[in-house]
Amino acid sequence: MDADVVVVGAGPVGLLLAAELALAGVRPIVLERLDEPSHQPKARGIGPLAAEALRRRGLGPDLDREHADGLRKLEREHGTTRAHFAWIHKIDADAADPGRRGALIGQPALEALLRRRLDELGVKVLFGHAVTGLKNESAQVTLTVESAAGSREVVTGYAVGCDGGRSTVRKLGEFDFPGTPPSMTVRFARGHVEGALPAPGRLPKGTLQYGDGMVATYDFEDTFDRSAPLDADDMRASVRRVTGVDVEISDFAGGLRFTDQARQAATYRRGRTLLAGDAAHVHSPSGGQGLNLGLMDAMNLGWKLAAAVRGDDRLLDSYTAERHPVGAAVLRNTRAQSALLAPGPQVDALRDVFSDLMDLPEVNRYLSRLISGVTIRYDLPYATTHPMAGLACPPLIVDGVPLEELTTSGRPLLLHPEAKAIGDDRVDAVVAHDLGDDRLAAVLLRPDGVIAGAGLDDDLRSAIKAWF
Ligand SMILES: Cc1cc2nc3c(=O)[nH]c(=O)nc-3n(C[C@H](O)[C@H](O)[C@H](O)COP(=O)(O)OP(=O)(O)OC[C@H]3O[C@@H](n4cnc5c(N)ncnc54)[C@H](O)[C@@H]3O)c2cc1C
C-alpha cells in the first residue's frame, strides 16, 4: 500500500478533507492535476456551517481578517451586504439564527489558508499529478497517476474524488450522476464592451451586466461547446443573443463560464472509492452554496474515513445517508432560483411577487435557513430526547471559554456537569456547568460539530458507543 487514503484534487474540499484525516491520525496523499494553485475567483464566501467548522479548528482569526475586506467589496459591488435568492438581494443572514456567522473569504485565499494548515499538519500536496485511471478492488484501490516523471500506479486503501464537477474519479468509479441539464449558461468576462447596449439588467432573452471592466450574460438560448475556450468571440456572440446588439470587446482578459446543470451522484461511496464536494454534486452557484456544501461533506467524511482506516468501516455508509439529502436540498433550491432567473414578462411578474414576499420576516427567515443550512438535522441511529440532537452545534461559551478553543484537536467532545463519570477514553470529557445556551445543559459533539446527544436526559453512553 502506498497510502491509507489518496485525496484526488486540491480544491478547498480536498484540502479540508486531508486536514481532517491528518488530525484524526491518518496521513493521506493529496494529488492535484494543476502545476500550481488556481487563482480563479469563484466563491467569495462561506456560510455559517463551514465558517463555524473552520473556527472550531482555530482558523477564526484568519476568517475575521478576510471577512472585513470581503464586506467592503460586497457593499461596493452590490450596494448591500444582504444575501440573495435569484439575485434578489434581500436575505438577512442573521434571520436564520442570530449569532451564526458566515465568512466572506475569496476561494483562492481560503485555499491558501487550508494549504498552510496542511503544511503545519505535515501533509504534502503533490501538484502536477493527474489521476487518469482507477481500479476499485475489494481490498484496495489502484490509481494511475500521470506526472512530469511519467505514469505510475498508486495503491491505496481508499480513494476520495474531490476533483470537482467534471470528476474523473466519479466517471472511472462508475458512479451514476442523474439530474437535470442546463437551462442557461452564465458568462463572466473581464474586458470593456463597446456598442449601443441597453441598460444592464433583465432583457427579453436573458440578463446582461457590464461596467467596471467586466461583462456578464445569463444566456438562455445557448448550449456551448465545453471544449472551446471562453474567448472574446464567444462572449460577443452571447451578448448578441441576449441583447440583439453587436458589440466590440476590448482588453478581453479571460473569464468564467458555467451552467445551472443540477446533478448529484446517486451514492457518495462505492466500495473503497468515495466522492466529496463538486465531484458529488453540481448545481448553479446561485445563492453561493456549493463551497459550503462541499466543505461540510469533508467535515462529515474525515473522521468516519479515519475510523475505517483504523479497521472499522461501520460509519462509512452514514456519510451518504447524511450528506445526500443535504445536497439534494441545495439542488432543489438552485433549480427554483434558475426558474426565477428565466427571461420573460411572466417571470418578471413572479420576481416582483417573490421580492414582496421576501419583505415578510417569516419568508426572509425561511430563505436564510434554506441557504445557510443551519436547521439541517441528521437522523441519529438511536433514540434521543433532545430537540437539538442531530443539528450542527451553535457556537457556545462553555463556562466562559469559547467552544472553538475546546475543539481544535478534532476529537469527540463531551461537555457535561458529570463528564468524567460518563465519558471514557474515546471522548474528551470536560466538566461543564454552563454552556451559555439555555437549550443545552450538556452536549456530546462529534468531530464534525454535530450534536450527537444533548441534555441531561439523553443516554450519552449509547451515543458514545454508536459513533466512537
Ligand atoms: C463563478 C462561481 C462562483 C461561485 N460562487 C460561490 C459562492 O459564492 N459560494 C459558494 O459556496 N460556492 C460558490 N461557487 C462554487 C464553488 O466554487 C465550488 O463549489 C467549489 O470550488 C468546490 O470545491 P471542490 O474542492 O469540490 O472542487 P474544485 O474547487 O473544482 O477543485 C477540484 C480540484 O481537483 C483537481 N482535479 C480535477 N481532476 C483531477 C484529476 N484527474 N487528478 C487530480 N486532480 C484533479 C482540479 O484541478 C481542482 O484543483 C462558485 C462557483 C463558480 C464557478
The ligand as an SDF file (V2000), in Angstrom:
LIG
                    3D

 53 58  0  0  0  0  0  0  0  0999 V2000
  -18.4200   31.7420  -10.6990 C   0  0  0  0  0  0  0  0  0  0  0  0
  -18.6020   30.8710   -9.4970 C   0  0  0  0  0  0  0  0  0  0  0  0
  -18.9960   31.4630   -8.3230 C   0  0  0  0  0  0  0  0  0  0  0  0
  -19.1770   30.6880   -7.2000 C   0  0  0  0  0  0  0  0  0  0  0  0
  -19.5730   31.2980   -6.0560 N   0  0  0  0  0  0  0  0  0  0  0  0
  -19.7420   30.5660   -4.9530 C   0  0  0  0  0  0  0  0  0  0  0  0
  -20.0630   31.2020   -3.6910 C   0  0  0  0  0  0  0  0  0  0  0  0
  -20.1920   32.4180   -3.5850 O   0  0  0  0  0  0  0  0  0  0  0  0
  -20.2010   30.4110   -2.6060 N   0  0  0  0  0  0  0  0  0  0  0  0
  -20.0440   29.0560   -2.6880 C   0  0  0  0  0  0  0  0  0  0  0  0
  -20.2130   28.3890   -1.6700 O   0  0  0  0  0  0  0  0  0  0  0  0
  -19.7110   28.4340   -3.8460 N   0  0  0  0  0  0  0  0  0  0  0  0
  -19.5540   29.1500   -4.9740 C   0  0  0  0  0  0  0  0  0  0  0  0
  -19.1740   28.5320   -6.1240 N   0  0  0  0  0  0  0  0  0  0  0  0
  -18.9610   27.0780   -6.1300 C   0  0  0  0  0  0  0  0  0  0  0  0
  -17.5740   26.7080   -5.6060 C   0  0  0  0  0  0  0  0  0  0  0  0
  -16.5900   27.4050   -6.3240 O   0  0  0  0  0  0  0  0  0  0  0  0
  -17.3630   25.1900   -5.7420 C   0  0  0  0  0  0  0  0  0  0  0  0
  -18.4500   24.5630   -5.1050 O   0  0  0  0  0  0  0  0  0  0  0  0
  -16.0250   24.7400   -5.1390 C   0  0  0  0  0  0  0  0  0  0  0  0
  -14.9410   25.1160   -5.9350 O   0  0  0  0  0  0  0  0  0  0  0  0
  -15.9990   23.2160   -4.9880 C   0  0  0  0  0  0  0  0  0  0  0  0
  -14.7740   22.8330   -4.4360 O   0  0  0  0  0  0  0  0  0  0  0  0
  -14.1750   21.3950   -4.7370 P   0  0  0  0  0  0  0  0  0  0  0  0
  -12.9190   21.3080   -3.9250 O   0  0  0  0  0  0  0  0  0  0  0  0
  -15.2190   20.3630   -4.5810 O   0  0  0  0  0  0  0  0  0  0  0  0
  -13.8280   21.3940   -6.2920 O   0  0  0  0  0  0  0  0  0  0  0  0
  -12.8190   22.3130   -7.1250 P   0  0  0  0  0  0  0  0  0  0  0  0
  -12.6580   23.6360   -6.4790 O   0  0  0  0  0  0  0  0  0  0  0  0
  -13.2890   22.2540   -8.5290 O   0  0  0  0  0  0  0  0  0  0  0  0
  -11.4280   21.5640   -7.0050 O   0  0  0  0  0  0  0  0  0  0  0  0
  -11.1770   20.3510   -7.6850 C   0  0  0  0  0  0  0  0  0  0  0  0
   -9.6810   20.1830   -7.8680 C   0  0  0  0  0  0  0  0  0  0  0  0
   -9.4310   18.8910   -8.4150 O   0  0  0  0  0  0  0  0  0  0  0  0
   -8.4300   18.9910   -9.4200 C   0  0  0  0  0  0  0  0  0  0  0  0
   -8.5740   17.8590  -10.3340 N   0  0  0  0  0  0  0  0  0  0  0  0
   -9.5420   17.6590  -11.2690 C   0  0  0  0  0  0  0  0  0  0  0  0
   -9.3540   16.4880  -11.9030 N   0  0  0  0  0  0  0  0  0  0  0  0
   -8.2410   15.9270  -11.3700 C   0  0  0  0  0  0  0  0  0  0  0  0
   -7.5370   14.7120  -11.6050 C   0  0  0  0  0  0  0  0  0  0  0  0
   -7.9730   13.8310  -12.5320 N   0  0  0  0  0  0  0  0  0  0  0  0
   -6.4370   14.4480  -10.8850 N   0  0  0  0  0  0  0  0  0  0  0  0
   -6.0060   15.3290   -9.9300 C   0  0  0  0  0  0  0  0  0  0  0  0
   -6.6270   16.4910   -9.6750 N   0  0  0  0  0  0  0  0  0  0  0  0
   -7.7400   16.7830  -10.3640 C   0  0  0  0  0  0  0  0  0  0  0  0
   -8.7320   20.3310  -10.0670 C   0  0  0  0  0  0  0  0  0  0  0  0
   -7.6140   20.8330  -10.7560 O   0  0  0  0  0  0  0  0  0  0  0  0
   -9.1080   21.1820   -8.8600 C   0  0  0  0  0  0  0  0  0  0  0  0
   -7.9890   21.8140   -8.2750 O   0  0  0  0  0  0  0  0  0  0  0  0
  -18.9670   29.2860   -7.2650 C   0  0  0  0  0  0  0  0  0  0  0  0
  -18.5460   28.6920   -8.4410 C   0  0  0  0  0  0  0  0  0  0  0  0
  -18.3720   29.4700   -9.5640 C   0  0  0  0  0  0  0  0  0  0  0  0
  -17.9410   28.8290  -10.8400 C   0  0  0  0  0  0  0  0  0  0  0  0
  1  2  1  0
  2  3  1  0
  2 52  2  0
  3  4  2  0
  4  5  1  0
  4 50  1  0
  5  6  2  0
  6  7  1  0
  6 13  1  0
  7  8  2  0
  7  9  1  0
  9 10  1  0
 10 11  2  0
 10 12  1  0
 12 13  2  0
 13 14  1  0
 14 15  1  0
 14 50  1  0
 15 16  1  0
 16 17  1  0
 16 18  1  0
 18 19  1  0
 18 20  1  0
 20 21  1  0
 20 22  1  0
 22 23  1  0
 23 24  1  0
 24 25  2  0
 24 26  1  0
 24 27  1  0
 27 28  1  0
 28 29  2  0
 28 30  1  0
 28 31  1  0
 31 32  1  0
 32 33  1  0
 33 34  1  0
 33 48  1  0
 34 35  1  0
 35 36  1  0
 35 46  1  0
 36 37  1  0
 36 45  1  0
 37 38  2  0
 38 39  1  0
 39 40  1  0
 39 45  2  0
 40 41  1  0
 40 42  2  0
 42 43  1  0
 43 44  2  0
 44 45  1  0
 46 47  1  0
 46 48  1  0
 48 49  1  0
 50 51  2  0
 51 52  1  0
 52 53  1  0
M  END
$$$$
